[in-house]
Amino acid sequence: MSKIKEVLVLHHSHLDVGYTHAQPILLELQKNYIDQALGLCEQTEDWSEPNKFRWTCEATLPVLQWLETATSRQVERFRHYVHNGQLGIAANLLHATPLCTPEQIAKMLYPLQRLRKEFGIEVKTAINHDVNGQPWPYSQLLLDAGVEFYMMGINIHFGGFPLTRPNAFYWQTPDRRKLLTFNGEHYSLFSQICHVNAKDTNLMAEGLAKYLQKIESDPDYPFDFIYLTATNLPLYDNNPPDQDLAELIKRWNEEQREPSISFVTPEQLYAKVKPYESQLQVHSGDWTDYWNFGSGSAAKETKMNRRTKQGMKAVELLEAFKREEAPSYVQVKKQAWEQILLYDEHTWGTFNSISEPDHLNVDIQWMHKAHYAYLANSLTGYLLGVQLEKLAENPLQSEEPEGIMLVNPSSVPVTYDIRIPSSFKAEGRHLSADRMRQVLMNNEANHAGTSYGKIELPAFSWRKIPFRSLQEAECSSLLSTHSGVIGRVEEGLWSRDISIEKGRIETPFHTCSFDALTGRITSLYDKRQEWEVLDLSSPWTLFQYVQETIDSVHHANHRSTLFPRDVEKGNNGISVWNHDWKAKRHTYTQLKSCQVERSAHSATLILQFEAPGVDDLEQRFTFFDYSADIEMKVSYKKQDITTPEGTYFALPINIGSWRCQYDTAGQFVELDAQQLPGVCRDYITVDKSVSVYDGSHGVSLICPDAPLVQVGNFNFGKEQKSIDKQANPLLLAWPMNNYWDTNFRARQPGAVSFTYVLSTFQSFHPAAVMESAVRAVSPVLITPAIACKEEESGQFIEVSGEGIQVFDVKPSEEGTGIVVRLSNCTDQPVNAQVRFPNRKIQEAFTTNVLEEMAAQVTSIHDHTIELQVEAKQMVHFLVNVKS
């Protein structure tokens, strides 16, 4: 006798912002689908409970947009069917990627407040269909938002799922709480296995019988029901409610077939799973996503959106202390956030972007996708300009500025080498509107030109400095080394801590040796550790360019070589990755020039090469006298290539048997040891940094612009269950690729540039690496100060506690308070102190992630909040302060 008594069907659209339709079209369609679902709910409301039509809004974005134009009658109908169990709402705004920062995830959960209030419901469930994973801290942020049940429906096309499916488990969060999780089948599987378009219950029975046989043979499947989702084929994505499905299910039940079938909402499924809680296993670790390698097919825009988010962090910090209430400003900020979030959604191209890369619809959908990044950047640039002008107290119109203002919007102290753009000192009229042309978070670091000395900027601080108190240090010099001979250099006011000789740059921290005839870096020596950083036996050297293609000797040059798709196997959870595909890897063909650029406090090795797949390849390695970090910048013009190709920059590391830690959504994850079984290990998406180390030495690669990394070796397509950690791993920055056969840009020609930062250490300390990473990704902002007769400085917020990072400071959504979010990146509880210099704390309250108050903070002494932050915990609180 079958143990399966019923089939539960969750009917949904699957929101894919792009792919099937141009984005504006599908967002309008999604609103129409809600009205269609309301009509079907109404038509079947009087049917018996198992047969009633039920619809799930798996993402809140369509609901929010529907509410913008819905009449009171429509809203009332929606409320009615939510309460009678025919409509369900899940918590996620959309199906996002691990590009998301923790403050982004919080932002995407904010609509829960409105929807809970609007419809008088709890919304305790969240759904992700299609995408292959979420950052580990996402689980704790869901719990902080009152979400208790998480449902996944992974598509293993160029991907994979963890553990076994279908089944449920507890996903243990970084702070050791537990989120009930259903690891479901590929979305739409009910519609596929039951051949619902045929409207034939005999075909349904055949398909279900075959599927149930698989379930019955699984001794670890604990439930007496199966849960599958239904879409409206042939649209797997962005599909409307199926007008015939309720009638088909009703006919099945009236024929008294077994098992019975009924629609289900997420809340109803949660109620079905909950009684089995004691039988479920607990699994801890990062749900590392396979699919985000799609961001590498849009590398320029991905870089832009990452920098936009740093700009928005600065905007919200400044706004928290000088709140801007103008309706137009508020609307611009709302729109900027919407665009940031939409860009980090999981859709990178249309269904035919690879098969027909020149099709007009492919261009149209890419323009809409890219526009999210460009519009977000411009709007955030405007907001940042408004806030900086306000902080500097600049007039709309004036004569020349008297000085500069520097702002460190990050949570760590920064040493800054002052450079002043020539426009700051231009004679004549200066306009605020003219200054607003500069989008400051887009500016690349400039180590050439006149230095006005180094300055220490505390975390979350600003400083005004009159021009008259700044003294020029020197002018930079460019030294040609292509011939192997370096000219004489007068030291002047240059730092004597940096020396440049033939084929060598030395700082207090490192010695870099290079061959001026070939451009090969022959050594990177850590002076403090007396350690050669590079594996000198490797065919690769420091940050060496690699073009990876499919080897045409062994394979046809198309993407099915990497992943020979088989829908039937995919529906049964059987991987078809080609683990043994053969790659060709090419590097530079010729050195064009080799130069060293000397500045007051830095030296930059500049190498220009000819190389396959790119034009005008230039790499710049900057070494500093005041920092052990090495800045590595690369720029090139990508050629228009539509055949499968990956672009890497290799770092062969000289260490023994090693470990790896990477950060995702603000928390560190150890590769393998802290990942769910079966998730992606071949490549990872880093929020800021990745570190590899043994018991004696290690390196961190910080990735401000391009988040994709491979660790250990060239790994794409291997689908490894664990990574080989033998000595001398390759650490691979992976900024660009076009490997997927759909949902990808086939090409991204044109000029691009990326910055990486390399640091070396003796032992891995999470707090130190996080501080270094935050410093590298957070630019110091510099702007003219019109009135600046004397030096002034200030600090917005001061936080202490090893391993404590402030990942968000923002104005509260309601009222005048300041929301502060702290994260402990260590495995130990930490006592933290938070104070607001020159301001008095009137009152403070702990909150959840949605800013809903939990309890008043009583541990306030000398206007300092004292609290203990548990291991890996995120803490949110609201503070009211006054000057």
C-alpha atoms as one frame of an Amber mdcrd trajectory, in Angstrom:
protein
   0.000   0.000   0.000   1.356   3.391  -0.956   2.538   5.596   1.862   1.761
   8.689  -0.254  -1.809   9.771   0.450  -1.988  13.077  -1.393  -0.300  15.284
  -3.935   0.020  18.960  -3.034   0.348  21.360  -5.966   1.658  24.890  -5.554
   0.651  26.929  -8.607   2.790  29.975  -9.403   4.220  32.045 -12.233   7.958
  31.988 -11.514   9.113  35.580 -11.704  12.113  35.918 -14.010  12.811  39.612
 -14.608  13.664  39.239 -18.268  14.359  36.001 -20.144  10.927  35.363 -21.700
   9.788  38.948 -22.323  11.277  42.400 -22.238  11.261  43.496 -18.615   8.574
  46.227 -18.811   6.246  43.819 -20.642   6.596  40.989 -18.166   6.165  43.263
 -15.125   2.874  44.468 -16.574   1.894  40.868 -17.306   2.706  39.865 -13.736
   0.196  42.416 -12.467  -2.410  41.034 -14.873  -1.751  37.533 -13.561  -2.869
  38.575 -10.096  -6.217  39.743 -11.482  -6.546  36.506 -13.436  -5.814  34.506
 -10.285  -8.451  36.459  -8.358 -10.986  35.553 -11.036 -10.146  31.842 -10.802
 -10.326  31.972  -7.007 -13.773  33.494  -7.293 -14.936  30.901  -9.846 -13.917
  27.985  -7.616 -14.649  29.458  -4.178 -17.740  27.265  -3.730 -16.002  24.065
  -4.810 -15.024  21.468  -2.223 -11.885  22.356  -0.292  -9.469  19.975  -2.130
 -10.574  21.268  -5.542 -10.449  25.011  -4.978  -8.051  26.937  -7.170  -5.127
  28.405  -5.223  -2.432  30.746  -6.473   0.892  31.715  -4.914   2.598  35.060
  -5.411   6.094  33.627  -4.963   7.685  37.094  -4.945   6.460  40.363  -3.496
   7.583  42.629  -6.366   4.520  41.911  -8.578   2.202  42.369  -5.588   3.751
  45.727  -4.719   3.461  46.929  -8.306  -0.125  45.641  -8.527  -1.015  47.581
  -5.376   0.155  50.841  -6.991  -2.910  50.888  -9.271  -5.309  48.445  -7.613
  -8.728  49.769  -6.619 -10.047  49.351  -3.095 -12.379  46.648  -4.455  -9.435
  44.717  -5.932  -7.482  45.000  -2.686 -10.478  43.750  -0.729 -10.841  40.738
  -3.042  -7.141  39.976  -2.618  -7.472  40.222   1.170 -10.490  37.927   1.122
  -8.778  35.169  -0.845  -5.620  35.385   1.214  -7.701  34.835   4.333  -9.754
  31.985   2.911  -6.560  30.169   1.873  -6.799  30.535  -1.899  -3.997  33.096
  -2.288  -0.524  32.886  -0.807   2.299  35.426  -0.589   5.922  34.477  -0.031
   8.474  36.816   1.505  11.177  37.420  -1.122  11.040  40.497  -3.323  12.452
  38.536  -6.290  14.871  35.705  -7.032  18.200  37.327  -6.263  21.844  36.299
  -6.508  24.734  36.131  -4.022  25.768  39.545  -5.330  23.457  40.869  -2.616
  24.930  42.491   0.475  23.239  41.995   3.869  21.703  45.456   3.712  20.276
  44.585   0.297  18.711  41.411   1.666  17.213  43.474   4.467  15.865  45.965
   1.943  14.233  43.182  -0.053  12.413  41.983   3.072  11.071  45.417   4.045
   7.836  45.032   2.018   6.749  42.345   4.479   5.760  45.070   6.920   3.410
  46.686   4.449   1.931  43.433   3.145   1.343  42.042   6.627  -0.426  45.235
   7.600  -2.318  45.655   4.301  -3.747  42.139   4.304  -3.701  41.241   7.994
  -1.502  38.161   7.482   1.750  36.848   8.918   3.770  35.761   5.831   5.981
  33.133   7.455   7.268  31.536   4.247   9.828  32.404   1.580  10.367  30.854
  -1.855  13.250  30.734  -4.312  12.625  28.963  -7.591  15.175  28.530 -10.384
  18.176  29.994  -8.528  20.692  27.529  -7.114  21.388  28.997  -3.702  21.546
  31.934  -1.336  24.280  33.328   0.955  24.402  31.620   4.322  23.478  34.823
   6.287  20.289  35.015   4.217  18.909  32.267   6.467  19.355  34.311   9.643
  17.953  37.448   8.030  14.827  35.496   7.049  14.384  34.385  10.650  14.966
  37.958  11.830  12.098  39.007   9.521   9.710  36.469  11.044  10.031  33.936
   8.191  10.020  30.371   9.511   9.784  28.195   6.374  11.962  28.357   3.254
  11.180  26.564  -0.015  13.576  25.941  -2.897  12.852  24.690  -6.416  16.284
  24.571  -8.048  16.829  24.301 -11.792  19.967  22.193 -12.322  20.541  23.402
 -15.880  24.231  24.393 -15.545  23.740  23.963 -11.796  23.040  21.580  -8.964
  21.214  21.072  -5.677  22.414  20.077  -2.200  21.696  16.889  -0.268  18.786
  14.904  -1.724  15.465  16.073  -3.061  12.621  16.194  -2.492  13.016  16.411
   1.259  13.042  18.851   4.130  15.765  19.705   6.595  16.746  22.339   9.107
  19.180  24.844   7.653  21.326  25.904  10.579  22.204  29.584  10.380  25.675
  31.069  11.049  24.477  32.059  14.538  23.214  28.476  15.108  19.490  28.976
  14.821  17.446  26.718  12.553  15.324  27.536   9.505  12.889  24.843   8.361
  13.657  24.296   4.663  12.012  22.251   1.918  14.463  21.232  -0.798  11.859
  20.789  -3.505  11.869  19.514  -7.061  12.488  21.697 -10.096   9.632  24.164
 -10.318   6.892  23.225 -12.851   7.490  19.498 -12.403   3.814  18.694 -11.731
   2.855  20.240 -15.052   5.591  18.272 -16.813   5.206  14.783 -15.338   1.402
  14.915 -15.453   1.234  16.234 -19.036  -1.471  18.627 -17.888  -1.851  20.288
 -21.283  -3.263  17.023 -22.625  -6.121  17.274 -20.060  -6.091  13.467 -19.785
  -6.314  11.939 -16.311  -4.980   8.625 -17.638  -1.780  10.365 -18.756  -1.675
  12.089 -15.388  -1.911   8.710 -13.672   0.946   7.283 -15.736   3.217  10.207
 -15.003   2.414  10.281 -11.311   2.869   6.521 -10.948   6.363   6.729 -12.371
   7.249   9.621 -10.095   5.714   8.000  -7.009   7.750   4.868  -7.626  10.886
   6.975  -7.120   9.516   8.499  -3.938   8.342   5.175  -2.515  11.807   3.693
  -3.001  13.445   6.415  -0.895  13.625   5.154   2.709  14.623   8.621   3.952
  11.520  10.371   2.618   9.390  10.854   5.762   6.163  12.401   4.447   2.840
  10.831   3.477   2.408  13.460   0.742   4.373  14.787  -2.188   4.693  18.451
  -3.017   5.199  19.667  -6.588   4.761  22.996  -8.307   2.763  23.804 -11.422
   3.355  26.460 -14.022   1.516  27.106 -17.288   3.447  25.387 -20.049   4.897
  26.101 -22.532   5.906  29.146 -20.462   8.087  27.793 -17.682   8.818  31.337
 -16.523   6.609  34.406 -16.198   3.531  32.319 -16.946  -0.108  33.151 -16.138
  -2.475  31.072 -14.015  -3.560  27.911 -15.845  -7.244  28.405 -16.683  -7.810
  24.632 -17.025  -5.796  23.222 -14.136  -8.467  23.473 -11.430 -11.013  21.672
 -13.603  -8.469  18.930 -14.375  -7.641  18.371 -10.701 -11.341  18.385  -9.838
 -11.979  15.705 -12.472  -9.142  13.579 -11.084 -10.600  13.727  -7.601 -14.150
  13.068  -8.788 -12.862   9.931 -10.513 -11.670   8.895  -7.038  -8.163   8.327
  -8.249  -5.361   7.934  -5.778  -3.583   9.720  -4.394  -5.835  12.755  -4.147
  -4.592  16.025  -5.592  -5.177  19.498  -4.216  -3.753  22.961  -4.592  -1.668
  24.288  -1.723  -0.269  27.664  -0.664   3.132  28.041   1.029   1.521  28.500
   4.447  -0.534  25.345   3.952   2.563  23.368   2.960   4.326  24.694   6.056
   1.474  23.320   8.165   1.852  19.938   6.465   5.620  19.761   7.035   5.666
  21.030  10.610   4.447  17.803  12.293   7.512  16.008  10.879  10.022  18.422
  12.448  11.438  15.851  14.863  12.322  13.515  11.956  14.339  16.083  10.008
  18.105  16.394   9.895  20.061  19.580  10.590  22.558  20.817   8.004  24.802
  23.831   8.439  26.633  25.834   5.817  26.558  28.169   2.859  24.100  27.367
   0.049  26.709  28.317  -2.534  25.104  29.242  -5.825  26.034  27.734  -9.200
  24.245  30.279 -11.340  25.895  33.565 -10.525  28.642  32.968 -13.064  26.072
  34.767 -15.226  27.248  38.011 -13.638  30.549  37.452 -15.442  28.746  37.942
 -18.748  27.889  41.484 -17.672  31.172  42.399 -16.019  31.133  46.166 -16.611
  27.618  46.598 -15.207  28.280  44.223 -12.314  31.281  46.348 -11.357  29.164
  49.473 -11.614  26.402  48.105  -9.395  28.932  47.019  -6.770  30.311  50.562
  -6.675  26.813  52.000  -6.618  26.092  50.028  -3.463  29.150  51.540  -1.797
  27.843  54.961  -2.809  24.443  54.159  -1.322  26.071  53.101   1.967  27.659
  56.563   2.129  24.371  58.245   1.201  22.472  56.514   3.992  25.206  57.178
   6.559  25.190  60.914   5.810  21.402  61.041   5.591  21.083  59.397   8.995
  22.743  62.442  10.571  21.431  65.139   8.223  18.069  63.771   7.207  16.671
  64.892   3.861  12.861  64.931   3.754  12.169  66.612   0.391   9.617  64.449
  -1.456  11.655  64.509  -4.660  14.757  63.287  -2.817  12.813  60.500  -1.146
  11.437  59.385  -4.515  14.888  59.384  -6.117  16.261  57.248  -3.308  13.368
  54.792  -3.598  13.953  54.476  -7.329  17.711  54.075  -6.905  17.209  51.187
  -4.485  14.718  49.532  -6.846  17.248  49.630  -9.669  20.058  48.272  -7.478
  17.887  45.332  -6.446  16.624  44.625  -9.952  20.144  44.484 -11.345  21.187
  41.819  -8.819  18.240  39.615  -9.837  19.289  36.339 -11.462  18.445  37.024
 -15.120  21.405  38.027 -17.299  19.988  37.455 -20.765  17.010  36.320 -22.774
  16.175  32.735 -23.725  17.808  33.174 -27.159  20.725  35.373 -26.133  23.227
  32.664 -27.083  21.465  30.987 -29.988  20.615  34.328 -31.650  22.991  36.914
 -30.166  22.153  39.473 -32.867  18.382  39.237 -32.446  16.656  42.541 -31.717
  14.886  41.135 -28.648  18.238  40.096 -27.200  19.466  43.676 -27.522  16.234
  45.078 -26.089  16.277  42.922 -22.989  19.964  43.572 -22.379  19.404  47.322
 -22.608  16.708  47.073 -19.958  18.929  44.922 -17.714  21.939  47.194 -18.101
  19.725  50.232 -17.535  19.043  49.038 -13.984  22.765  49.385 -13.222  23.259
  52.688 -15.043  20.153  54.355 -13.635  20.915  53.183 -10.100  24.439  54.560
 -10.419  23.338  57.965 -11.664  20.561  58.392  -9.103  22.863  57.327  -6.280
  25.480  59.755  -7.590  22.900  62.531  -7.330  21.951  61.536  -3.772  25.598
  61.385  -2.744  26.244  64.805  -4.259  23.308  66.282  -2.324  24.565  64.831
   0.949  28.183  65.912   0.458  27.184  69.458  -0.492  25.064  69.605   2.641
  27.833  68.239   4.867  30.358  70.700   3.403  27.804  73.514   3.788  28.614
  74.640   0.282  26.614  77.451  -1.330  24.950  76.992  -4.707  27.305  79.569
  -6.266  30.656  80.947  -5.152  34.184  81.924  -6.095  37.050  79.457  -5.681
  36.927  76.942  -2.810  39.133  77.521   0.208  39.803  73.848   0.857  38.732
  70.246   0.558  36.501  67.914   2.514  37.368  64.239   2.918  34.816  61.657
   4.035  35.554  58.119   5.149  32.108  56.454   5.018  33.440  53.032   5.982
  33.511  51.229   9.316  37.343  51.054   9.439  40.106  53.664   9.749  41.852
  54.627   6.522  45.235  56.097   5.595  44.660  58.367   2.604  47.229  59.847
   0.248  45.709  63.233  -0.648  45.354  64.120  -4.333  43.491  67.242  -5.414
  41.826  67.354  -8.836  42.822  70.463 -10.767  39.166  71.502 -11.111  39.013
  72.108  -7.352  41.400  75.067  -7.686  40.167  76.471 -10.981  39.850  80.240
 -10.912  36.484  81.910 -11.252  32.935  80.929 -10.463  32.156  77.555  -8.882
  28.681  76.044  -8.955  27.166  73.305  -6.871  25.485  72.026 -10.035  28.883
  71.749 -11.704  30.293  69.735  -8.801  27.320  67.380  -9.040  28.606  66.153
 -12.398  31.079  63.987 -10.505  29.762  60.592  -9.348  32.365  60.081  -6.681
  32.012  56.347  -6.080  32.892  55.802  -9.757  36.295  57.468  -9.457  39.283
  55.177  -9.869  42.129  55.546  -7.378  44.845  57.815  -8.775  48.368  57.280
  -7.452  50.052  59.610  -9.944  50.365  63.366  -9.805  50.961  65.651  -6.877
  50.582  64.253  -3.391  49.706  66.528  -0.479  50.686  63.990   2.141  49.064
  61.139   3.998  46.215  61.598   6.402  44.545  59.290   8.918  40.756  59.212
   8.752  38.914  57.362  11.535  35.932  55.163  10.703  32.761  57.085   9.759
  34.530  60.436   9.819  34.988  63.631   7.838  37.633  66.324   7.717  37.919
  69.754   6.142  41.397  71.011   5.263  42.255  74.512   3.921  44.358  74.563
   0.781  46.815  76.880   2.473  47.726  74.180   5.012  48.485  71.576   2.341
  52.008  71.253   1.001  52.921  69.605  -2.267  55.086  66.524  -1.832  56.389
  65.989  -5.376  55.503  65.290  -8.969  55.326  61.712 -10.142  57.914  60.353
 -12.553  57.636  57.668 -15.204  60.687  55.456 -15.553  61.069  53.324 -18.664
  62.400  49.838 -17.959  61.613  48.073 -21.207  65.282  48.071 -22.136  66.207
  46.674 -18.764  67.894  49.935 -17.701  66.410  52.326 -15.182  67.321  56.008
 -15.171  68.670  57.970 -12.219  65.971  59.298  -9.907  66.360  62.184  -7.468
  64.808  61.266  -4.146  63.507  64.761  -3.328  60.527  64.417  -1.056  59.776
  60.887  -2.156  59.494  58.231   0.502  62.845  56.592   1.188  60.892  53.470
   2.244  60.432  52.582  -1.429  63.376  51.687  -3.618  63.402  50.987  -7.340
  66.244  49.212  -9.062  66.621  47.274 -12.283  63.790  44.712 -12.284  62.871
  45.297  -8.626  60.498  47.350  -6.451  60.958  47.190  -2.686  58.740  48.560
   0.097  58.824  47.968   3.856  56.469  45.055   3.225  57.349  43.353  -0.062
  59.959  42.988  -2.736  58.653  42.488  -6.262  61.089  41.245  -8.903  60.266
  41.272 -12.591  61.817  40.638 -15.970  61.677  43.907 -17.884  62.129  42.111
 -21.207  59.212  39.681 -20.860  57.035  41.374 -18.239  56.993  38.235 -16.111
  56.960  38.809 -12.353  59.643  36.460 -11.105  59.154  36.880  -7.356  56.913
  38.452  -4.734  58.701  38.294  -1.406  57.022  39.040   1.917  59.771  40.714
   3.968  58.013  40.493   7.316  57.456  36.755   7.023  60.594  36.031   4.979
  58.368  34.154   2.565  58.211  33.819  -1.189  54.512  34.342  -1.887  54.451
  32.863  -5.391  54.774  29.263  -6.420  57.772  29.805  -8.688  57.377  26.345
 -10.230  53.966  27.250 -11.664  53.632  28.087 -15.358  51.654  31.110 -14.202
  52.842  34.140 -12.290  51.312  36.986 -10.332  47.977  38.108 -11.819  48.764
  36.560 -15.185  46.133  36.920 -17.889  44.561  33.663 -19.106  42.090  33.153
 -21.934  40.245  29.832 -21.573  38.397  28.268 -24.519  37.128  24.824 -25.471
  39.848  22.720 -27.089  38.583  22.116 -30.616  40.910  19.117 -30.991  38.765
  17.218 -28.503  35.328  18.882 -28.759  33.016  20.881 -30.936  33.272  24.507
 -29.892  29.864  25.007 -28.325  28.372  25.073 -24.866  26.856  21.607 -24.953
  30.450  20.420 -24.552  30.349  21.821 -21.032  26.804  20.780 -20.217  25.050
  18.380 -22.646  21.566  19.192 -21.422  19.054  16.372 -20.905  15.656  17.578
 -19.627  14.530  14.137 -18.462  17.690  13.619 -16.433  17.418  17.124 -15.067
  13.850  16.521 -13.903  15.097  13.451 -12.078  17.971  15.283 -10.443  20.652
  13.558 -12.533  23.611  15.776 -13.352  24.905  15.991 -16.914  27.924  18.234
 -16.316  30.822  17.149 -18.510  33.509  16.898 -15.841  36.205  16.013 -18.352
  35.915  18.782 -20.913  39.249  19.824 -22.331  40.287  23.470 -22.269  42.868
  25.486 -24.169  44.472  28.242 -22.112  46.448  31.048 -23.713  48.262  34.007
 -22.218  50.305  37.001 -23.403  51.898  36.784 -26.809  54.192  39.815 -26.518
  55.272  42.487 -24.050  54.675  45.947 -25.490  56.108  48.066 -22.671  57.313
  47.902 -19.075  57.450  51.017 -16.905  57.583  52.019 -13.261  55.647  55.065
 -12.105  56.967  56.640  -8.926  54.879  58.749  -6.562  55.446  60.193  -3.104
  54.216  57.136  -1.241  53.882  54.450  -3.883  55.471  52.827  -6.904  53.508
  51.271  -9.768  54.754  48.634 -12.178  52.933  49.144 -15.498  52.935  46.292
 -18.016  51.330  46.424 -21.444  50.848  43.253 -23.473  49.417  41.812 -26.613
  47.155  38.896 -25.725  44.444  36.736 -27.317  40.841  37.861 -26.939  41.691
  41.399 -25.864  43.331  44.569 -27.144  45.355  47.175 -25.226  45.878  44.965
 -22.172  47.477  46.941 -19.334  48.232  45.741 -15.818  49.275  48.037 -12.971
  50.768  46.761  -9.694  50.950  49.487  -7.032  53.046  49.089  -3.878  52.756
  51.536  -0.961  55.072  52.705   1.798  52.206  52.920   4.304  50.209  49.776
   3.512  51.054  46.126   2.941  48.205  45.857   0.443  49.137  45.506  -3.228
  46.706  47.071  -5.664  46.385  45.178  -8.952  44.488  46.893 -11.745  43.821
  45.616 -15.221  42.248  47.300 -18.218  41.682  46.118 -21.767  39.338  46.225
 -24.714  37.444  42.954 -24.909  37.131  41.604 -28.416  33.684  40.698 -29.780
  33.769  36.937 -29.224  30.566  34.858 -29.068  32.101  31.397 -28.820  32.585
  29.959 -25.287  35.341  31.806 -23.449  36.515  32.588 -19.945  38.891  35.337
 -18.774  41.083  34.777 -15.704  43.937  36.323 -13.777  46.008  33.665 -12.044
  47.774  33.841  -8.696  49.918  30.745  -7.926  50.355  30.683  -4.131  53.319
  29.102  -2.340  51.674  27.402   0.640  51.272  23.854   1.916  48.060  21.944
   2.566  45.630  24.812   2.799  42.254  26.130   3.900  40.085  28.816   2.304
  37.674  31.380   3.699  35.462  33.655   1.616  32.885  36.184   2.716  29.284
  36.225   1.560  26.656  38.743   2.681  29.008  39.908   5.424  30.022  36.561
   6.986  32.995  34.286   6.442  32.485  30.779   5.100  35.146  28.081   5.023
  35.308  26.365   1.636  34.055  22.758   1.958  33.880  22.725   5.759  31.072
  25.310   5.940  29.189  24.588   2.725  26.115  22.420   2.355  26.856  19.062
   0.693  26.371  19.251  -3.075  26.458  23.027  -3.518  28.884  24.797  -5.855
  32.550  24.507  -5.005  33.980  24.940  -8.498  33.591  28.711  -8.210  32.329
  31.142  -5.602  30.870  34.634  -5.451  32.640  36.762  -2.859  31.107  39.774
  -1.203  34.522  41.330  -0.648  37.352  38.831  -0.151  38.697  35.292  -0.403
  41.665  34.013   1.619  43.812  30.886   1.265  46.286  29.931   3.975  48.175
  27.126   5.693  49.604  27.064   9.202  52.350  29.564   8.407  51.310  31.894
   5.591  48.334  33.126   3.614  46.956  35.637   1.149  43.689  37.511   0.769
  42.364  38.613  -2.602  39.911  41.487  -2.248  37.498  41.937  -5.148  35.846
  45.378  -5.243  34.672  45.072  -8.843  34.409  41.454 -10.004  33.065  38.916
  -7.500  33.762  35.555  -9.174  36.696  33.446  -7.991  37.942  29.888  -8.482
  40.111  28.342  -5.778  42.676  25.581  -6.152  42.732  25.268  -9.935  40.736
  25.871 -13.104  37.520  24.238 -11.916  34.629  25.154 -14.192  32.374  22.173
 -14.907  34.037  19.720 -12.526  31.084  19.681 -10.080  33.419  18.786  -7.247
  32.085  17.523  -3.948  35.206  18.881  -2.273  38.260  20.813  -3.428  41.701
  19.230  -3.536  43.790  21.159  -1.019  47.263  19.988  -1.895  50.127  22.439
  -1.780  50.534  25.425  -4.108  46.957  26.227  -5.123  45.975  28.538  -7.927
  43.782  31.424  -6.863  41.894  32.621  -9.924  40.167  35.947 -10.348  37.444
  35.264 -12.948  35.940  38.561 -14.112  34.404  37.517 -17.450  32.892  34.498
 -19.203  30.044  33.549 -21.541  29.763  29.837 -20.780  26.033  29.293 -20.244
  23.903  28.321 -23.252  21.031  30.630 -22.296  20.278  33.456 -19.847  23.676
  34.958 -20.622  25.149  37.658 -22.765  26.981  36.003 -25.645  29.380  38.933
 -25.936  30.558  41.993 -24.026  32.975  43.840 -26.295  34.600  47.117 -25.364
  36.745  48.744 -22.716  36.660  47.349 -19.176  38.807  47.678 -16.079  38.926
  45.836 -12.768  40.680  46.426  -9.474  41.838  43.708  -7.079  43.811  44.073
  -3.859  46.243  41.430  -2.596  47.393  41.206   0.995  49.612  38.667   2.744
  49.487  37.481   6.339  50.997  34.941   8.722  47.733  33.571  10.143  44.103
  34.070   9.203  42.227  36.379  11.590  38.639  37.091  10.479  38.557  40.539
  12.075  41.792  41.661  10.385  40.813  40.328   6.958  37.355  41.871   7.181
  38.868  45.232   8.125  41.290  45.071   5.208  38.490  44.099   2.819  36.147
  46.868   3.954  38.945  49.400   3.561  39.688  48.244   0.013  36.118  48.347
  -1.271  35.105  51.643   0.379  36.486  54.726  -1.389  37.340  57.898   0.495
  35.194  60.703  -0.906  36.816  64.053  -1.691  34.942  67.219  -2.601  35.655
  70.993  -2.542  34.855  72.901   0.622  33.953  76.457  -0.350  34.262  77.963
   3.115  37.277  76.401   4.827  39.296  78.938   6.772  40.292  76.479   9.489
  40.605  72.740   9.693  37.538  70.962  11.019  36.720  67.294  11.593  33.995
  65.081  12.940  32.971  61.475  13.427  29.456  60.139  13.031  29.702  56.885
  14.914  32.401  54.987  16.775  32.321  51.220  17.285  34.749  48.986  19.166
  34.960  45.227  19.603  37.269  42.878  17.708  35.444  41.363  14.769  32.484
  43.730  15.019  31.607  45.401  11.754  28.927  47.990  11.147  27.413  46.799
   7.902  24.678  49.416   7.745  23.950  52.850   9.207  20.802  54.411   7.843
  17.919  56.706   8.715  14.962  54.786  10.070  12.139  54.208   7.640   9.741
  55.942  10.022  10.595  58.742  12.443  13.915  60.409  13.034  15.957  57.603
  14.552  19.141  56.025  13.226  19.238  52.305  12.437  22.563  50.577  13.096
  23.288  47.004  12.036  26.255  45.168  13.532  27.769  41.857  12.522  30.221
  39.670  14.405  32.424  37.916  11.834  34.193  35.752  14.434  33.334  32.441
  16.076  33.363  33.937  19.584  31.016  36.291  21.472  32.308  39.853  21.443
  31.571  42.757  23.756  30.855  45.765  21.564  30.533  49.458  22.319  28.746
  51.978  20.127  28.902  55.699  20.671  28.058  58.855  18.750  30.802  61.471
  19.303  29.461  64.903  20.301  25.928  63.529  20.429  23.851  62.273  23.312
  21.917  59.037  23.132  18.351  59.750  24.193  17.079  56.186  23.861  17.800
  53.004  21.945  15.819  49.904  21.055  16.787  46.545  19.635  14.826  45.760
  16.477  14.408  42.983  13.985  15.697  43.321  10.429  12.481  45.152   9.460
  13.152  47.878  12.079  10.282  46.664  14.262  11.139  47.436  17.871  11.789
  44.519  20.205  13.096  45.872  23.530  14.575  49.019  24.976  18.356  49.012
  25.361  19.212  49.657  28.998  22.980  49.088  28.856  23.835  52.715  28.015
  26.691  54.261  30.013  28.323  57.610  29.311  26.302  57.822  26.118  27.779
  54.537  24.938  25.715  51.478  24.069  27.293  48.314  25.420  26.160  44.945
  24.177  27.358  41.427  23.619  27.186  40.177  20.045  27.181  36.398  19.814
  29.322  34.439  17.372  28.290  35.188  13.754  25.304  37.156  15.021  23.732
  40.151  13.306  22.260  42.788  15.599  19.880  45.584  14.615  18.984  48.549
  16.795  17.428  51.986  16.506  18.933  54.989  18.283  17.642  58.484  18.883
  20.448  60.986  19.384  20.750  64.740  19.676  23.691  67.105  19.363
